[in-house]
Amino acid sequence: MTKRTFDLVFAIFGLVLLSPLLFALIVFVKIDSTGPVFYRGLRVGRHGKSFCIFKFRTMVVDAEKLGGASTPEDDPRVTRVGRFLRKYKLDELPQILNVITGEMSLVGPRPQVLWAVELYTQEERIVLNARPGITDYASVRFRDEGEILRGSANPDKDYFEKIHPEKMRLSLEYVRKQSLWLDCQILWKTLEAVVLRPVRAESGHKIDGGPVQEPSHDSDSKRESENQERADEVV
């Protein structure tokens, strides 16, 4: 089975299976705040081709005019329902449509905005050889990205300095080692990290999950040490 066939089969299956939940979320987003249900942001995809990503809208209308592309946990632009959607990554579910149309994959490097891609080094541009994904190594490790940026005076700058280097390392590693088996592992760990773990944590239960096989690396930098501590229950 090819990766594209895998994506198409499971995306269609997922769309059918999740249709009741998607419909409910459409209603919640619509009644919570004024504006469209979906956010259609411009992202850079495979081979540098731009496309419009599907997300449930989690911010007020014209949020991009009120702040940057990065979103701290305490960002005032986020709506009430938006905070819930972002906590469990439910705002990303509409990207199943991007997978069906071939613009994205279930697993792959997360798509970035144009200004961020323009700052890529030649080596980093290797990630553009793969279809961007709904989830990847970095989505599991940085599931609390908004918390890392909490209180930031310049979220975009802090994102690029504190989060981007490790995210890019993981993205490059995925592109070099990608396989259907690895995709299955990442999909399971994503479900565990962003849904099962928070739910069970709130109910006082523990989760003992197996690790996603991420690449090992040696670094004495404070930033990477902190990142590793955040991911110690995943990797």
N, CA, C and O of each residue as an XYZ file, in Angstrom:
940
protein
N       0.836     -1.196      0.000
C       0.000      0.000      0.000
C       0.874      1.250      0.000
O       1.802      1.357      0.802
N       0.588      2.187     -0.884
C       1.351      3.427     -0.926
C       0.856      4.376      0.163
O      -0.236      4.209      0.706
N       1.676      5.367      0.466
C       1.305      6.355      1.493
C       0.048      7.110      1.084
O      -0.810      7.385      1.923
N      -0.070      7.446     -0.197
C      -1.244      8.182     -0.666
C      -2.515      7.338     -0.521
O      -3.558      7.856     -0.122
N      -2.434      6.056     -0.838
C      -3.585      5.170     -0.680
C      -3.962      5.055      0.794
O      -5.139      5.101      1.153
N      -2.947      4.907      1.637
C      -3.152      4.835      3.089
C      -3.878      6.085      3.574
O      -4.852      5.997      4.321
N      -3.392      7.255      3.142
C      -4.002      8.521      3.540
C      -5.455      8.608      3.091
O      -6.334      8.978      3.870
N      -5.698      8.265      1.840
C      -7.036      8.408      1.275
C      -8.040      7.477      1.954
O      -9.149      7.892      2.292
N      -7.644      6.216      2.153
C      -8.541      5.241      2.775
C      -8.897      5.653      4.193
O     -10.071      5.667      4.566
N      -7.885      5.989      4.983
C      -8.143      6.314      6.387
C      -8.771      7.701      6.555
O      -9.495      7.934      7.522
N      -8.501      8.622      5.625
C      -9.124      9.944      5.707
C     -10.618      9.841      5.421
O     -11.423     10.452      6.124
N     -10.992      9.091      4.418
C     -12.418      8.917      4.097
C     -13.125      8.175      5.232
O     -14.226      8.545      5.639
N     -12.471      7.116      5.738
C     -13.037      6.377      6.864
C     -13.202      7.288      8.078
O     -14.232      7.257      8.752
N     -12.190      8.091      8.348
C     -12.236      9.004      9.485
C     -13.315     10.057      9.328
O     -13.983     10.414     10.298
N     -13.492     10.559      8.106
C     -14.512     11.576      7.854
C     -15.907     11.027      8.133
O     -16.744     11.703      8.731
N     -16.145      9.795      7.693
C     -17.447      9.166      7.935
C     -17.639      8.890      9.428
O     -18.690      9.189      9.995
N     -16.613      8.320     10.049
C     -16.700      7.968     11.465
C     -16.902      9.185     12.358
O     -17.657      9.140     13.329
N     -16.217     10.276     12.016
C     -16.248     11.470     12.864
C     -17.326     12.472     12.467
O     -17.426     13.535     13.079
N     -18.125     12.162     11.470
C     -19.115     13.123     10.963
C     -20.073     13.633     12.049
O     -20.390     14.822     12.042
N     -20.548     12.794     12.984
C     -21.412     13.338     14.042
C     -20.688     14.359     14.925
O     -21.253     15.390     15.290
N     -19.428     14.057     15.262
C     -18.640     14.982     16.073
C     -18.371     16.269     15.303
O     -18.472     17.359     15.865
N     -18.033     16.152     14.038
C     -17.755     17.335     13.224
C     -18.987     18.230     13.123
O     -18.881     19.455     13.191
N     -20.142     17.615     12.962
C     -21.379     18.389     12.880
C     -21.630     19.129     14.191
O     -22.013     20.299     14.186
N     -21.411     18.442     15.314
C     -21.615     19.069     16.622
C     -20.665     20.249     16.816
O     -21.060     21.294     17.334
N     -19.410     20.076     16.397
C     -18.436     21.152     16.545
C     -18.774     22.342     15.661
O     -18.544     23.490     16.039
N     -19.321     22.065     14.485
C     -19.760     23.151     13.598
C     -20.810     24.004     14.310
O     -20.763     25.233     14.260
N     -21.748     23.343     14.968
C     -22.810     24.055     15.691
C     -22.222     24.872     16.840
O     -22.585     26.034     17.025
N     -21.313     24.267     17.615
C     -20.717     24.957     18.762
C     -19.938     26.199     18.337
O     -20.050     27.257     18.955
N     -19.145     26.056     17.271
C     -18.350     27.195     16.788
C     -19.268     28.318     16.318
O     -19.007     29.496     16.561
N     -20.351     27.931     15.641
C     -21.253     28.930     15.064
C     -21.992     29.723     16.126
O     -22.158     30.936     15.996
N     -22.440     29.037     17.189
C     -23.229     29.740     18.208
C     -22.352     30.444     19.244
O     -22.843     31.283     20.000
N     -21.066     30.114     19.287
C     -20.183     30.698     20.304
C     -19.758     32.112     19.974
O     -19.660     32.957     20.864
N     -19.503     32.381     18.692
C     -19.014     33.708     18.320
C     -19.357     34.019     16.874
O     -19.612     33.120     16.073
N     -19.358     35.285     16.560
C     -19.663     35.738     15.205
C     -18.513     35.410     14.256
O     -17.343     35.582     14.598
N     -18.860     34.939     13.072
C     -17.836     34.658     12.082
C     -18.037     33.311     11.429
O     -18.946     32.570     11.802
N     -17.192     32.978     10.446
C     -17.301     31.703      9.739
C     -16.928     30.530     10.637
O     -16.226     30.701     11.633
N     -17.397     29.350     10.283
C     -17.077     28.146     11.045
C     -15.633     27.741     10.834
O     -14.946     27.327     11.767
N     -15.180     27.864      9.592
C     -13.836     27.405      9.253
C     -12.853     28.558      9.072
O     -13.209     29.646      8.619
N     -11.625     28.285      9.437
C     -10.502     29.193      9.178
C      -9.749     28.632      7.976
O      -9.383     27.457      7.976
N      -9.510     29.454      6.952
C      -8.816     29.009      5.750
C      -7.516     29.793      5.603
O      -7.434     30.717      4.795
N      -6.516     29.430      6.373
C      -5.236     30.133      6.329
C      -4.350     29.620      5.209
O      -4.398     28.443      4.853
N      -3.545     30.510      4.659
C      -2.622     30.138      3.592
C      -1.379     29.482      4.186
O      -0.763     30.032      5.100
N      -1.008     28.313      3.676
C       0.153     27.570      4.142
C       0.993     27.129      2.947
O       0.510     27.073      1.817
N       2.256     26.817      3.218
C       3.157     26.345      2.166
C       3.211     24.822      2.229
O       3.520     24.242      3.270
N       2.905     24.183      1.102
C       2.850     22.730      1.050
C       4.015     22.100      0.313
O       5.112     22.656      0.248
N       3.751     20.926     -0.242
C       4.783     20.148     -0.929
C       5.362     20.927     -2.107
O       4.631     21.545     -2.881
N       6.675     20.885     -2.226
C       7.418     21.572     -3.292
C       7.184     23.086     -3.281
O       7.343     23.745     -4.309
N       6.809     23.635     -2.126
C       6.649     25.080     -2.000
C       5.346     25.622     -2.536
O       5.173     26.838     -2.625
N       4.418     24.741     -2.897
C       3.134     25.187     -3.440
C       2.200     25.583     -2.306
O       2.020     24.830     -1.349
N       1.609     26.764     -2.417
C       0.711     27.258     -1.373
C      -0.681     26.629     -1.484
O      -1.134     26.287     -2.577
N      -1.347     26.483     -0.344
C      -2.712     25.982     -0.321
C      -3.417     26.561      0.901
O      -2.773     27.091      1.807
N      -4.749     26.454      0.919
C      -5.543     26.939      2.050
C      -5.862     25.775      2.973
O      -6.486     24.795      2.565
N      -5.432     25.890      4.205
C      -5.640     24.827      5.180
C      -7.033     24.966      5.811
O      -7.520     26.079      6.006
N      -7.664     23.843      6.124
C      -8.946     23.845      6.816
C      -8.721     23.683      8.311
O      -8.003     22.784      8.749
N      -9.347     24.569      9.096
C      -9.367     24.422     10.551
C     -10.708     24.951     11.050
O     -11.326     25.805     10.414
N     -11.152     24.434     12.197
C     -12.265     25.102     12.838
C     -11.758     26.433     13.365
O     -10.666     26.502     13.928
N     -12.537     27.486     13.189
C     -12.118     28.798     13.675
C     -12.109     28.791     15.197
O     -13.113     28.463     15.830
N     -10.977     29.153     15.779
C     -10.843     29.199     17.240
C     -10.593     30.608     17.759
O     -10.456     30.818     18.964
N     -10.534     31.572     16.845
C     -10.263     32.954     17.245
C     -11.354     33.892     16.743
O     -12.225     33.507     15.962
N     -11.282     35.107     17.206
C     -12.216     36.125     16.743
C     -11.949     36.430     15.282
O     -10.874     36.132     14.762
N     -12.922     37.021     14.628
C     -12.775     37.388     13.221
C     -11.623     38.386     13.056
O     -11.435     39.272     13.889
N     -10.857     38.231     11.974
C      -9.714     39.107     11.662
C      -8.618     39.025     12.722
O      -7.929     40.010     12.986
N      -8.459     37.854     13.323
C      -7.434     37.674     14.357
C      -6.026     37.932     13.820
O      -5.154     38.394     14.557
N      -5.805     37.636     12.544
C      -4.475     37.831     11.961
C      -4.083     39.305     11.924
O      -2.898     39.635     11.890
N      -5.081     40.193     11.929
C      -4.792     41.624     11.930
C      -4.521     42.138     13.349
O      -4.028     43.250     13.537
N      -4.851     41.307     14.336
C      -4.704     41.715     15.738
C      -3.476     41.127     16.407
O      -3.154     41.481     17.542
N      -2.786     40.229     15.710
C      -1.619     39.587     16.303
C      -0.899     38.726     15.292
O      -1.237     38.722     14.109
N       0.111     37.987     15.770
C       0.936     37.178     14.883
C       0.353     35.814     14.581
O      -0.788     35.517     14.935
N       1.170     34.969     13.907
C       0.738     33.635     13.508
C       0.814     32.645     14.662
O       0.083     31.655     14.673
N       1.688     32.897     15.637
C       1.844     32.000     16.779
C       0.836     32.363     17.869
O       0.513     33.535     18.066
N       0.348     31.344     18.570
C      -0.739     31.562     19.522
C      -0.387     31.069     20.922
O      -0.382     29.860     21.156
N      -0.092     31.972     21.862
C       0.159     31.577     23.250
C      -1.113     31.047     23.899
O      -2.216     31.276     23.402
N      -0.954     30.346     25.001
C      -2.099     29.793     25.710
C      -3.037     30.896     26.205
O      -4.251     30.703     26.263
N      -2.466     32.055     26.561
C      -3.266     33.152     27.095
C      -3.623     34.205     26.045
O      -3.906     35.351     26.392
N      -3.613     33.826     24.769
C      -3.922     34.759     23.681
C      -5.381     35.212     23.787
O      -6.282     34.373     23.756
N      -5.633     36.512     23.911
C      -7.010     37.013     24.071
C      -7.852     36.865     22.811
O      -9.069     37.039     22.864
N      -7.234     36.551     21.693
C      -7.986     36.389     20.445
C      -8.763     35.075     20.404
O      -9.698     34.930     19.617
N      -8.379     34.122     21.245
C      -9.010     32.800     21.231
C     -10.388     32.860     21.877
O     -10.549     33.449     22.946
N     -11.379     32.256     21.235
C     -12.743     32.254     21.757
C     -12.906     31.191     22.849
O     -12.007     30.381     23.078
N     -14.052     31.205     23.511
C     -14.323     30.240     24.578
C     -14.306     28.804     24.044
O     -13.612     27.942     24.583
N     -15.066     28.560     22.994
C     -15.073     27.229     22.383
C     -13.719     26.930     21.760
O     -13.276     25.782     21.735
N     -13.067     27.969     21.258
C     -11.748     27.803     20.648
C     -10.727     27.222     21.608
O      -9.886     26.418     21.204
N     -10.787     27.616     22.866
C      -9.840     27.095     23.856
C     -10.030     25.596     24.054
O      -9.060     24.849     24.184
N     -11.271     25.170     24.074
C     -11.557     23.741     24.209
C     -11.066     22.987     22.976
O     -10.439     21.936     23.106
N     -11.343     23.508     21.792
C     -10.918     22.853     20.555
C      -9.402     22.736     20.478
O      -8.872     21.699     20.078
N      -8.718     23.790     20.858
C      -7.263     23.795     20.782
C      -6.647     22.845     21.815
O      -5.621     22.219     21.549
N      -7.267     22.739     22.980
C      -6.748     21.865     24.028
C      -6.672     20.420     23.556
O      -5.698     19.717     23.824
N      -7.714     19.986     22.847
C      -7.768     18.600     22.373
C      -7.455     18.479     20.877
O      -7.672     17.426     20.276
N      -6.940     19.567     20.279
C      -6.558     19.592     18.868
C      -7.720     19.290     17.930
O      -7.507     18.854     16.799
N      -8.933     19.515     18.385
C     -10.106     19.249     17.561
C     -10.226     20.241     16.411
O     -10.884     19.961     15.409
N      -9.586     21.406     16.556
C      -9.628     22.384     15.472
C      -8.907     21.892     14.228
O      -9.111     22.435     13.142
N      -8.059     20.863     14.369
C      -7.301     20.338     13.236
C      -8.084     19.307     12.421
O      -7.681     18.984     11.304
N      -9.183     18.788     12.949
C      -9.913     17.706     12.285
C     -10.351     18.025     10.847
O     -10.298     17.136      9.998
N     -10.778     19.250     10.545
C     -11.183     19.534      9.165
C     -10.066     19.340      8.135
O     -10.333     19.293      6.934
N      -8.832     19.227      8.594
C      -7.735     18.997      7.648
C      -7.821     17.626      6.990
O      -7.067     17.331      6.063
N      -8.739     16.787      7.468
C      -9.024     15.543      6.763
C      -9.417     15.860      5.316
O      -9.112     15.095      4.402
N     -10.097     16.994      5.119
C     -10.473     17.415      3.769
C      -9.242     17.729      2.929
O      -9.199     17.413      1.740
N      -8.239     18.352      3.549
C      -6.984     18.622      2.845
C      -6.264     17.335      2.462
O      -5.594     17.268      1.432
N      -6.410     16.310      3.307
C      -5.803     15.014      3.006
C      -6.497     14.377      1.811
O      -5.838     13.849      0.916
N      -7.819     14.426      1.794
C      -8.580     13.827      0.691
C      -8.261     14.504     -0.637
O      -8.190     13.838     -1.670
N      -8.069     15.809     -0.619
C      -7.760     16.534     -1.853
C      -6.296     16.388     -2.271
O      -5.920     16.808     -3.365
N      -5.472     15.795     -1.406
C      -4.073     15.560     -1.765
C      -3.119     16.670     -1.381
O      -1.931     16.592     -1.692
N      -3.611     17.711     -0.708
C      -2.749     18.821     -0.297
C      -1.946     18.475      0.951
O      -0.875     19.033      1.186
N      -2.479     17.540      1.757
C      -1.821     17.139      2.988
C      -1.833     15.623      3.129
O      -2.487     14.909      2.369
N      -1.093     15.161      4.117
C      -1.062     13.742      4.474
C      -1.525     13.619      5.918
O      -1.545     14.612      6.646
N      -1.895     12.422      6.340
C      -2.244     12.232      7.741
C      -1.049     12.524      8.634
O      -1.184     13.157      9.681
N       0.129     12.056      8.209
C       1.365     12.267      8.970
C       2.400     12.928      8.067
O       2.623     12.499      6.935
N       3.017     13.963      8.580
C       4.047     14.673      7.827
C       4.401     15.960      8.534
O       3.717     16.335      9.487
N       5.440     16.651      8.108
C       5.818     17.919      8.736
C       4.653     18.907      8.709
O       3.967     19.032      7.695
N       4.433     19.600      9.811
C       3.320     20.547      9.848
C       3.558     21.693      8.873
O       4.671     22.211      8.789
N       2.510     22.101      8.127
C       2.670     23.187      7.151
C       2.865     24.527      7.846
O       2.265     24.794      8.887
N       3.699     25.351      7.265
C       4.018     26.641      7.865
C       3.497     27.787      7.019
O       3.165     27.615      5.846
N       3.430     28.964      7.636
C       3.066     30.184      6.921
C       4.256     30.614      6.063
O       5.389     30.194      6.299
N       3.983     31.448      5.075
C       5.000     31.819      4.092
C       6.221     32.477      4.714
O       7.351     32.160      4.345
N       6.001     33.404      5.669
C       7.146     34.142      6.225
C       8.110     33.201      6.942
O       9.320     33.429      6.942
N       7.576     32.148      7.552
C       8.438     31.200      8.256
C       9.243     30.366      7.270
O      10.424     30.106      7.499
N       8.616     29.943      6.175
C       9.305     29.134      5.158
C      10.416     29.938      4.488
O      11.454     29.389      4.120
N      10.194     31.227      4.335
C      11.212     32.081      3.709
C      12.475     32.165      4.561
O      13.534     32.535      4.054
N      12.381     31.829      5.842
C      13.536     31.856      6.741
C      14.252     30.502      6.812
O      15.275     30.382      7.486
N      13.726     29.486      6.128
C      14.350     28.162      6.140
C      15.745     28.204      5.522
O      15.997     28.948      4.574
N      16.636     27.401      6.069
C      17.940     27.195      5.441
C      17.753     26.219      4.282
O      16.673     25.655      4.112
N      18.796     26.021      3.491
C      18.714     25.094      2.368
C      18.408     23.676      2.863
O      17.626     22.952      2.247
N      19.024     23.293      3.967
C      18.771     21.960      4.516
C      17.335     21.830      5.001
O      16.693     20.803      4.782
N      16.831     22.865      5.659
C      15.475     22.810      6.190
C      14.421     22.713      5.093
O      13.331     22.192      5.328
N      14.734     23.206      3.902
C      13.781     23.163      2.806
C      13.538     21.736      2.309
O      12.664     21.507      1.473
N      14.313     20.780      2.825
C      14.095     19.375      2.471
C      12.700     18.931      2.909
O      12.102     18.061      2.276
N      12.177     19.522      3.987
C      10.847     19.110      4.465
C       9.764     19.405      3.434
O       8.688     18.809      3.477
N      10.040     20.320      2.508
C       9.056     20.653      1.482
C       8.951     19.565      0.417
O       8.093     19.639     -0.462
N       9.816     18.558      0.491
C       9.723     17.437     -0.447
C       8.596     16.481     -0.076
O       8.190     15.644     -0.883
N       8.096     16.611      1.147
C       7.019     15.736      1.627
C       5.724     16.522      1.755
O       5.735     17.735      1.967
N       4.610     15.815      1.623
C       3.326     16.468      1.881
C       3.260     16.836      3.361
O       3.628     16.025      4.211
N       2.803     18.030      3.679
C       2.636     18.386      5.091
C       1.557     17.512      5.707
O       0.678     17.017      5.002
N       1.620     17.319      7.030
C       0.696     16.416      7.682
C      -0.151     17.065      8.763
O       0.117     18.181      9.208
N      -1.187     16.330      9.176
C      -2.014     16.764     10.297
C      -1.240     16.612     11.599
O      -1.423     17.392     12.533
N      -0.371     15.602     11.657
C       0.420     15.377     12.854
C       1.789     14.838     12.472
O       1.991     14.371     11.351
N       2.729     14.906     13.413
C       4.069     14.357     13.201
C       4.759     14.240     14.567
O       4.132     14.452     15.605
N       6.043     13.903     14.556
C       6.822     13.836     15.798
C       6.606     15.097     16.638
O       6.322     15.033     17.834
N       6.752     16.254     15.963
C       6.731     17.535     16.676
C       5.371     17.831     17.295
O       5.294     18.464     18.348
N       4.301     17.381     16.652
C       2.970     17.602     17.208
C       2.802     16.869     18.528
O       2.106     17.342     19.426
N       3.443     15.711     18.642
C       3.379     14.937     19.877
C       4.227     15.605     20.953
O       3.781     15.775     22.088
N       5.436     15.979     20.596
C       6.333     16.574     21.579
C       5.853     17.945     22.041
O       5.895     18.248     23.234
N       5.403     18.765     21.117
C       5.002     20.129     21.450
C       3.483     20.271     21.494
O       2.928     21.255     21.006
N       2.828     19.292     22.076
C       1.368     19.351     22.190
C       0.940     20.525     23.074
O      -0.206     20.969     22.997
N       1.855     21.034     23.919
C       1.546     22.176     24.786
C       2.294     23.425     24.325
O       2.771     24.215     25.140
N       2.387     23.587     23.030
C       3.111     24.726     22.460
C       2.591     26.059     22.969
O       3.365     26.973     23.254
N       1.267     26.162     23.080
C       0.683     27.416     23.561
C       1.129     27.760     24.970
O       1.305     28.931     25.307
N       1.314     26.727     25.799
C       1.770     26.949     27.173
C       3.208     27.441     27.188
O       3.570     28.271     28.022
N       4.033     26.938     26.273
C       5.424     27.374     26.188
C       5.498     28.860     25.855
O       6.388     29.570     26.322
N       4.547     29.321     25.038
C       4.551     30.721     24.597
C       3.735     31.636     25.506
O       3.637     32.835     25.245
N       3.155     31.090     26.559
C       2.329     31.897     27.466
C       3.106     33.104     27.990
O       4.244     32.970     28.439
N       2.490     34.269     27.931
C       3.093     35.477     28.454
C       4.104     36.138     27.535
O       4.699     37.152     27.898
N       4.306     35.573     26.345
C       5.305     36.119     25.420
C       4.859     37.465     24.859
O       3.700     37.642     24.484
N       5.792     38.409     24.807
C       5.516     39.717     24.228
C       5.603     39.666     22.709
O       5.012     40.495     22.017
N       6.343     38.689     22.196
C       6.492     38.508     20.750
C       6.445     37.008     20.437
O       7.491     36.385     20.257
N       5.252     36.426     20.371
C       5.108     34.979     20.180
C       5.787     34.433     18.936
O       6.373     33.352     18.978
N       5.717     35.171     17.821
C       6.341     34.684     16.588
C       7.854     34.567     16.751
O       8.455     33.580     16.325
N       8.461     35.569     17.362
C       9.907     35.564     17.583
C      10.299     34.440     18.533
O      11.262     33.714     18.283
N       9.550     34.299     19.625
C       9.853     33.260     20.608
C       9.637     31.870     20.029
O      10.380     30.937     20.335
N       8.615     31.738     19.190
C       8.377     30.444     18.540
C       9.588     30.041     17.700
O      10.058     28.905     17.765
N      10.077     30.990     16.918
C      11.175     30.661     16.011
C      12.470     30.392     16.766
O      13.324     29.648     16.283
N      12.624     30.986     17.942
C      13.848     30.798     18.715
C      13.773     29.596     19.660
O      14.760     28.880     19.830
N      12.605     29.372     20.276
C      12.495     28.352     21.313
C      11.931     27.015     20.829
O      12.263     25.964     21.377
N      11.086     27.056     19.810
C      10.377     25.861     19.383
C      10.800     25.374     17.999
O      10.980     24.175     17.784
N      10.955     26.296     17.080
C      11.244     25.915     15.692
C      12.459     25.007     15.511
O      12.358     24.039     14.757
N      13.608     25.261     16.160
C      14.781     24.406     15.912
C      14.527     22.926     16.177
O      14.906     22.076     15.371
N      13.890     22.616     17.302
C      13.616     21.213     17.622
C      12.524     20.645     16.731
O      12.600     19.486     16.321
N      11.508     21.446     16.426
C      10.469     20.992     15.515
C      11.066     20.647     14.149
O      10.714     19.634     13.545
N      11.956     21.487     13.681
C      12.555     21.246     12.378
C      13.432     20.001     12.395
O      13.440     19.232     11.433
N      14.166     19.799     13.476
C      14.997     18.591     13.574
C      14.132     17.344     13.464
O      14.478     16.399     12.755
N      13.010     17.348     14.169
C      12.104     16.205     14.137
C      11.455     16.038     12.765
O      11.252     14.914     12.305
N      11.130     17.148     12.116
C      10.530     17.085     10.786
C      11.497     16.505      9.768
O      11.114     15.674      8.944
N      12.746     16.940      9.824
C      13.758     16.422      8.906
C      13.981     14.937      9.137
O      14.152     14.173      8.188
N      13.980     14.532     10.398
C      14.176     13.122     10.716
C      13.020     12.279     10.187
O      13.221     11.169      9.694
N      11.808     12.820     10.296
C      10.657     12.083      9.763
C      10.778     11.905      8.252
O      10.560     10.809      7.736
N      11.125     12.974      7.545
C      11.230     12.906      6.089
C      12.253     11.853      5.665
O      12.062     11.162      4.665
N      13.336     11.736      6.427
C      14.387     10.780      6.076
C      14.004      9.339      6.402
O      14.495      8.406      5.766
N      13.124      9.154      7.394
C      12.824      7.800      7.861
C      11.370      7.383      7.652
O      10.955      6.341      8.158
N      10.600      8.160      6.930
C       9.168      7.918      6.839
C       8.833      6.535      6.283
O       9.494      6.020      5.381
N       7.773      5.956      6.861
C       7.255      4.662      6.430
C       5.821      4.558      6.935
O       5.417      5.319      7.815
N       5.054      3.626      6.387
C       3.674      3.463      6.832
C       3.609      3.008      8.291
O       2.712      3.407      9.034
N       4.569      2.168      8.695
C       4.597      1.713     10.080
C       4.869      2.873     11.025
O       4.250      2.976     12.085
N       5.789      3.741     10.644
C       6.081      4.908     11.462
C       4.860      5.828     11.524
O       4.565      6.403     12.572
N       4.153      5.965     10.401
C       2.936      6.779     10.395
C       1.914      6.236     11.391
O       1.281      7.003     12.117
N       1.755      4.919     11.423
C       0.808      4.296     12.359
C       1.208      4.576     13.802
O       0.356      4.862     14.643
N       2.514      4.494     14.089
C       2.995      4.775     15.444
C       2.689      6.217     15.850
O       2.221      6.476     16.959
N       2.958      7.140     14.945
C       2.754      8.559     15.251
C       1.270      8.878     15.415
O       0.899      9.678     16.273
N       0.427      8.262     14.603
C      -1.010      8.484     14.728
C      -1.512      8.015     16.090
O      -2.321      8.693     16.724
N      -1.032      6.858     16.538
C      -1.455      6.352     17.845
C      -0.956      7.257     18.972
O      -1.707      7.583     19.892
N       0.323      7.664     18.895
C       0.880      8.503     19.956
C       0.214      9.883     19.977
O       0.099     10.505     21.033
N      -0.224     10.359     18.800
C      -0.948     11.631     18.753
C      -2.275     11.505     19.481
O      -2.629     12.360     20.292
N      -3.006     10.442     19.192
C      -4.278     10.201     19.875
C      -4.072     10.114     21.382
O      -4.845     10.684     22.151
N      -3.046      9.413     21.798
C      -2.764      9.254     23.219
C      -2.362     10.572     23.861
O      -2.821     10.897     24.955
N      -1.501     11.337     23.182
C      -0.943     12.557     23.768
C      -1.946     13.700     23.858
O      -1.987     14.411     24.863
N      -2.758     13.885     22.814
C      -3.621     15.072     22.785
C      -5.058     14.797     23.212
O      -5.818     15.734     23.455
N      -5.440     13.528     23.307
C      -6.812     13.209     23.714
C      -6.851     12.329     24.959
O      -7.368     12.750     25.994
N      -6.315     11.124     24.874
C      -6.429     10.179     25.980
C      -5.710     10.651     27.235
O      -6.247     10.538     28.337
N      -4.503     11.179     27.078
C      -3.738     11.601     28.251
C      -4.414     12.742     29.012
O      -4.550     12.647     30.231
N      -4.848     13.829     28.336
C      -5.522     14.896     29.083
C      -6.813     14.428     29.742
O      -7.109     14.813     30.873
N      -7.588     13.594     29.036
C      -8.852     13.116     29.599
C      -8.610     12.280     30.842
O      -9.277     12.471     31.859
N      -7.668     11.360     30.769
C      -7.404     10.483     31.905
C      -6.696     11.225     33.032
O      -6.862     10.893     34.205
N      -5.908     12.229     32.669
C      -5.235     13.018     33.703
C      -6.268     13.763     34.547
O      -6.136     13.860     35.767
N      -7.296     14.286     33.880
C      -8.341     15.013     34.591
C      -9.158     14.085     35.494
O      -9.704     14.506     36.514
N      -9.228     12.805     35.090
C      -9.993     11.853     35.897
C      -9.120     11.133     36.920
O      -9.604     10.283     37.667
N      -7.813     11.482     36.952
C      -6.909     10.922     37.951
C      -6.300      9.592     37.583
O      -5.738      8.919     38.447
N      -6.396      9.182     36.304
C      -5.810      7.928     35.865
C      -4.481      8.173     35.176
O      -4.246      9.246     34.622
N      -3.619      7.179     35.214
C      -2.327      7.257     34.555
C      -2.365      6.473     33.255
O      -3.140      5.529     33.099
N      -1.515      6.880     32.329
C      -1.385      6.184     31.056
C       0.040      5.688     30.921
O       0.986      6.452     31.113
N       0.197      4.441     30.599
C       1.517      3.894     30.327
C       1.586      3.566     28.849
O       1.111      2.516     28.416
N       2.174      4.457     28.079
C       2.226      4.264     26.629
C       3.631      3.986     26.163
O       4.605      4.449     26.757
N       3.724      3.223     25.088
C       5.028      2.946     24.499
C       5.539      4.152     23.755
O       4.753      5.010     23.356
N       6.847      4.236     23.558
C       7.436      5.416     22.935
C       7.371      5.392     21.425
O       7.413      4.328     20.808
N       7.270      6.562     20.835
C       7.521      6.708     19.417
C       9.029      6.723     19.265
O       9.720      7.393     20.032
N       9.548      5.999     18.294
C      10.997      5.899     18.166
C      11.562      7.136     17.493
O      11.740      7.170     16.276
N      11.839      8.144     18.292
C      12.429      9.370     17.787
C      13.946      9.252     17.797
O      14.497      8.448     18.548
N      14.621     10.035     16.982
C      16.077      9.987     16.936
C      16.700     10.508     18.216
O      16.205     11.474     18.797
N      17.764      9.889     18.657
C      18.475     10.382     19.831
C      19.467     11.450     19.405
O      19.966     11.422     18.280
N      19.758     12.393     20.296
C      20.727     13.440     19.980
C      21.326     13.944     21.275
O      20.700     13.869     22.333
N      22.533     14.454     21.188
C      23.244     14.964     22.355
C      23.279     16.482     22.293
O      23.688     17.059     21.286
N      22.861     17.108     23.342
C      22.903     18.565     23.425
C      22.899     18.992     24.874
O      22.190     18.417     25.699
N      23.693     20.003     25.181
C      23.754     20.527     26.541
C      22.982     21.822     26.671
O      22.984     22.451     27.729
N      22.314     22.225     25.584
C      21.614     23.506     25.633
C      20.424     23.429     26.560
O      19.774     22.390     26.672
N      20.146     24.526     27.220
C      19.023     24.588     28.150
C      17.711     24.376     27.436
O      16.819     23.712     27.965
N      17.570     24.939     26.216
C      16.326     24.822     25.498
C      15.974     23.388     25.201
O      14.836     22.980     25.428
N      16.915     22.605     24.698
C      16.618     21.226     24.334
C      16.408     20.370     25.570
O      15.656     19.396     25.532
N      17.065     20.725     26.662
C      16.844     19.988     27.901
C      15.412     20.188     28.370
O      14.750     19.246     28.805
N      14.939     21.433     28.276
C      13.564     21.716     28.673
C      12.585     21.002     27.764
O      11.573     20.474     28.224
N      12.888     20.985     26.457
C      12.014     20.291     25.518
C      11.933     18.809     25.845
O      10.863     18.207     25.764
N      13.075     18.217     26.218
C      13.096     16.793     26.526
C      12.262     16.489     27.769
O      11.583     15.465     27.848
N      12.333     17.419     28.755
C      11.552     17.212     29.972
C      10.066     17.230     29.654
O       9.296     16.479     30.253
N       9.643     18.100     28.698
C       8.243     18.176     28.341
C       7.800     16.899     27.635
O       6.623     16.540     27.663
N       8.750     16.221     27.005
C       8.406     15.044     26.212
C       8.750     13.742     26.875
O       8.632     12.692     26.243
N       9.182     13.761     28.157
C       9.697     12.555     28.784
C       8.649     11.458     28.888
O       8.991     10.284     29.032
N       7.395     11.822     28.817
C       6.373     10.800     28.886
C       5.973     10.274     27.524
O       5.157      9.358     27.422
N       6.547     10.852     26.470
C       6.234     10.417     25.115
C       7.400      9.692     24.484
O       7.225      8.663     23.832
N       8.614     10.242     24.682
C       9.778      9.655     24.033
C      10.589      8.874     25.023
O      11.616      8.300     24.663
